[in-house]
Amino acid sequence: MFKPFWLATQFLSRFPSVQYDSISAKDMGRALNWFPVIGGLIGLVLVLVSQLYLWLPSQVVAGIVLVAWVWNTGGLHLDGLADTADGWLSASGDPKKALEVMKDSLIGTGGGVALVLILILKWTVLVVIIDYQAWLFLFLAPIVGRISSINLMPVTEYVSLNGIAQDMFLHLNRYVVWGWMLLLSTAIIWVNPYLFLGLTMIWFWIRWVMISITGGMTGDTAGAMIEVMELAWLVGIVIILTNNFSYTLF
């Protein structure tokens, strides 16, 4: 019963998990159901880490939280973001070339720049989140990212042959995915309808970009979606907090 949960844990985090001798494609598909739950566990760790170091300046706490964030995910989604950026800048509109570039283990200039920018921006917004002690919104960030990513699968063609996410894509439960999307959408609208509108526009833009690069989605572009949507969520929350806009989830 919990095998998909442990597989999702292994795939998305460095948390201790049960090891299995045999894993079927159906098991990997069912693991997708648990992605938002793993996101919640990561979010909980981020909040707990921040509480341990609140006696330090917020800039330092933000750095520690960011390190914990990267370590707990093993940099998996950052790698996807870097590969996507390399494919975007190197392929010149050729999806086949983009896929070849993205499978290269080396990181190019585009990937390096993308990593630096995303980490700086995340650190910047984390400082504000910590200053305002908006712990609930920090907890939700990894959940937002992972639901945004799995929402790609029912509506976007998977184009990476023998890619790491292929079995998950082929055996996902679309009803569970739509259920997570409905839950997330309701929560964001409750926080602020304009935040929901902004995040929705960003989600569609990222999807358009990945399709323009590869013709569909891959495990790398799914990871890029997680990173960008986590950042977009935190930026949106910072805008709400610093401009005294109304929100209801706190």
C-alpha positions as CSV (number, residue, x, y, z in Angstrom):
1,M,0.0,0.0,0.0
2,F,2.8,2.4,0.9
3,K,5.2,1.3,-1.7
4,P,4.4,4.3,-4.0
5,F,4.9,6.6,-1.1
6,W,8.3,5.3,-0.4
7,L,9.2,5.4,-4.1
8,A,8.1,9.1,-4.3
9,T,10.2,9.8,-1.2
10,Q,13.3,8.2,-2.9
11,F,12.6,10.1,-6.1
12,L,12.1,13.5,-4.7
13,S,14.1,13.8,-1.5
14,R,17.0,12.6,0.6
15,F,14.7,11.4,3.4
16,P,15.2,7.8,4.7
17,S,13.0,5.4,2.9
18,V,12.3,1.7,2.4
19,Q,14.3,0.0,-0.4
20,Y,12.6,-2.4,-2.8
21,D,14.2,-5.1,-4.9
22,S,11.6,-4.8,-7.7
23,I,9.8,-1.8,-9.0
24,S,7.1,-1.9,-11.6
25,A,6.0,0.8,-14.0
26,K,2.7,0.9,-12.3
27,D,4.4,1.5,-9.0
28,M,6.2,4.5,-10.4
29,G,2.9,5.8,-11.9
30,R,1.2,5.5,-8.5
31,A,4.2,7.3,-6.8
32,L,3.0,10.5,-8.6
33,N,0.0,10.5,-6.2
34,W,2.3,11.2,-3.4
35,F,4.4,14.0,-4.9
36,P,2.5,16.8,-3.1
37,V,2.8,14.9,0.2
38,I,6.5,14.7,-0.2
39,G,6.4,18.4,-1.0
40,G,4.6,19.0,2.3
41,L,7.3,17.0,4.2
42,I,10.0,19.2,2.5
43,G,8.1,22.3,3.4
44,L,7.8,21.1,7.0
45,V,11.6,20.6,7.2
46,L,12.1,24.1,5.9
47,V,9.9,25.6,8.5
48,L,11.5,23.6,11.3
49,V,15.0,24.6,10.1
50,S,14.0,28.3,10.1
51,Q,12.7,28.0,13.7
52,L,16.0,26.6,14.9
53,Y,18.0,29.6,13.6
54,L,15.6,32.5,14.3
55,W,18.1,34.1,16.7
56,L,20.3,34.8,13.7
57,P,19.7,37.7,11.2
58,S,17.1,36.9,8.6
59,Q,19.6,37.0,5.8
60,V,21.6,34.2,7.4
61,V,18.5,32.2,8.2
62,A,17.3,32.5,4.6
63,G,20.7,31.1,3.5
64,I,20.5,28.2,5.8
65,V,16.9,27.4,4.7
66,L,18.0,27.6,1.1
67,V,20.8,25.1,1.7
68,A,18.4,22.8,3.5
69,W,16.0,23.1,0.6
70,V,18.6,22.1,-2.0
71,W,20.1,19.3,0.2
72,N,16.7,17.8,0.9
73,T,15.8,17.6,-2.8
74,G,19.3,16.5,-3.9
75,G,19.3,19.4,-6.4
76,L,17.1,17.2,-8.7
77,H,14.9,20.0,-9.9
78,L,17.7,22.5,-10.1
79,D,19.4,20.1,-12.5
80,G,16.2,20.0,-14.6
81,L,16.1,23.8,-14.6
82,A,19.7,24.0,-15.8
83,D,19.2,21.4,-18.5
84,T,16.1,23.2,-19.7
85,A,17.9,26.5,-19.9
86,D,20.7,24.9,-21.8
87,G,18.3,23.3,-24.3
88,W,16.4,26.6,-24.7
89,L,19.6,28.6,-25.5
90,S,21.4,26.0,-27.5
91,A,18.9,24.3,-29.7
92,S,17.8,27.3,-31.9
93,G,14.2,25.9,-32.2
94,D,15.3,22.3,-33.0
95,P,13.5,20.0,-30.5
96,K,15.7,17.0,-31.4
97,K,18.9,19.0,-30.7
98,A,17.3,20.4,-27.5
99,L,16.7,16.9,-26.2
100,E,20.3,15.9,-27.0
101,V,21.7,19.0,-25.2
102,M,19.4,18.4,-22.2
103,K,20.7,14.8,-21.8
104,D,24.3,16.0,-21.7
105,S,25.6,15.7,-18.1
106,L,27.6,18.9,-18.5
107,I,26.0,22.3,-17.6
108,G,26.4,25.1,-20.1
109,T,26.3,28.8,-19.7
110,G,22.5,29.0,-19.9
111,G,22.2,26.4,-17.2
112,G,24.8,28.0,-14.9
113,V,23.1,31.4,-15.2
114,A,19.7,29.9,-14.5
115,L,21.0,28.2,-11.4
116,V,22.6,31.4,-10.1
117,L,19.5,33.5,-10.8
118,I,17.0,31.1,-9.2
119,L,19.1,30.7,-6.1
120,I,19.6,34.4,-5.6
121,L,15.9,35.2,-6.1
122,K,14.9,32.4,-3.8
123,W,17.2,33.7,-1.1
124,T,15.9,37.2,-1.6
125,V,12.2,36.3,-1.1
126,L,13.1,33.9,1.8
127,V,14.5,36.9,3.7
128,V,11.2,38.7,3.4
129,I,9.2,35.5,4.3
130,I,11.3,35.1,7.4
131,D,11.0,38.8,8.3
132,Y,7.2,38.5,8.2
133,Q,7.3,35.0,9.8
134,A,5.0,33.7,7.1
135,W,5.7,30.1,7.9
136,L,2.5,28.7,6.4
137,F,3.4,30.1,3.0
138,L,6.9,28.7,3.2
139,F,5.5,25.3,4.1
140,L,3.2,25.5,1.0
141,A,5.9,26.4,-1.5
142,P,7.2,22.9,-2.2
143,I,3.6,21.6,-2.5
144,V,2.7,24.3,-5.0
145,G,5.8,23.3,-7.1
146,R,5.0,19.6,-7.2
147,I,1.3,19.9,-7.9
148,S,2.2,22.4,-10.7
149,S,4.6,19.8,-12.2
150,I,2.3,16.8,-12.1
151,N,-0.5,18.9,-13.6
152,L,1.6,19.0,-16.8
153,M,1.2,15.3,-17.4
154,P,-2.4,14.9,-18.3
155,V,-2.3,17.8,-20.8
156,T,1.3,17.7,-22.3
157,E,3.0,15.1,-24.5
158,Y,6.0,13.3,-23.0
159,V,8.8,13.5,-25.5
160,S,11.9,12.2,-23.8
161,L,12.4,8.6,-24.9
162,N,13.4,6.3,-22.0
163,G,13.4,9.4,-19.8
164,I,13.5,9.1,-16.0
165,A,9.8,10.1,-15.7
166,Q,8.5,7.9,-18.6
167,D,7.0,5.1,-16.4
168,M,5.3,7.7,-14.2
169,F,3.9,9.5,-17.2
170,L,2.5,6.3,-18.7
171,H,0.8,5.0,-15.5
172,L,-0.4,8.2,-13.8
173,N,-3.8,8.4,-12.3
174,R,-5.4,11.5,-13.9
175,Y,-8.2,11.7,-11.4
176,V,-5.8,12.0,-8.6
177,V,-3.8,14.7,-10.5
178,W,-6.9,16.7,-11.2
179,G,-7.9,16.3,-7.5
180,W,-4.6,17.8,-6.4
181,M,-5.0,20.6,-8.9
182,L,-8.5,21.4,-7.7
183,L,-7.3,21.5,-4.1
184,L,-4.4,23.8,-4.9
185,S,-6.5,26.1,-7.0
186,T,-9.1,26.5,-4.3
187,A,-6.4,27.2,-1.7
188,I,-4.7,29.8,-3.8
189,I,-8.0,31.6,-4.7
190,W,-8.7,31.6,-1.0
191,V,-5.4,33.3,-0.3
192,N,-5.8,35.9,-3.1
193,P,-7.6,35.6,-6.5
194,Y,-5.1,37.8,-8.2
195,L,-2.3,35.5,-7.0
196,F,-4.2,32.6,-8.6
197,L,-4.5,34.5,-11.8
198,G,-0.8,35.3,-11.8
199,L,0.4,31.8,-11.0
200,T,-1.9,30.4,-13.7
201,M,-0.5,32.7,-16.3
202,I,3.1,31.7,-15.3
203,W,2.2,28.0,-15.4
204,F,0.9,28.3,-19.0
205,W,3.9,30.4,-20.0
206,I,6.3,27.8,-18.7
207,R,4.3,25.1,-20.5
208,W,4.5,27.1,-23.7
209,V,8.3,27.5,-23.3
210,M,8.9,23.8,-22.7
211,I,6.8,22.9,-25.7
212,S,8.6,25.4,-27.9
213,I,11.9,23.9,-26.8
214,T,11.2,20.1,-27.0
215,G,7.8,19.7,-28.5
216,G,6.4,18.5,-25.2
217,M,7.6,17.8,-21.7
218,T,10.4,15.8,-20.1
219,G,11.6,15.1,-16.6
220,D,13.9,18.1,-16.9
221,T,11.2,20.5,-17.8
222,A,9.0,19.1,-15.1
223,G,11.8,19.9,-12.6
224,A,12.1,23.4,-14.1
225,M,8.4,23.8,-13.6
226,I,8.8,23.0,-9.9
227,E,11.6,25.5,-9.4
228,V,9.9,28.3,-11.2
229,M,6.5,27.8,-9.6
230,E,8.0,27.6,-6.1
231,L,9.7,30.9,-6.8
232,A,6.6,32.5,-8.3
233,W,4.5,31.4,-5.3
234,L,7.0,33.0,-2.9
235,V,7.3,36.2,-5.0
236,G,3.5,36.5,-5.1
237,I,3.3,36.1,-1.3
238,V,6.0,38.7,-0.8
239,I,4.1,41.1,-3.0
240,I,1.0,40.5,-0.9
241,L,2.8,40.9,2.4
242,T,4.8,44.0,1.6
243,N,1.9,45.9,0.0
244,N,-0.7,45.1,2.6
245,F,-2.9,43.3,0.1
246,S,-5.6,41.2,1.6
247,Y,-5.3,37.4,2.1
248,T,-7.2,34.9,4.2
249,L,-5.1,31.9,4.8
250,F,-3.1,33.1,7.8
